[in-house]
């Protein structure tokens, strides 16, 4: 089983800031990712950061 190295805190913070800006700008994909992770808990933290880094 492959283990992944968690992202450094500063990288996560930057990704989260950019992600929240996308939500404020009414980005439909960002809102969908937000719902999957925070509302429904259908994706893991790792999947969340992978999704918002694109």
Residue pairs with C-beta under 8 A, 6 or more apart in sequence:
4 46
7 15
7 49
12 49
15 49
15 52
15 53
16 52
18 52
19 30
19 33
19 34
19 52
22 29
22 30
23 30
23 31
23 34
30 52
33 43
33 48
33 51
33 52
36 42
36 43
36 48
37 43
37 45
37 47
37 48
43 51
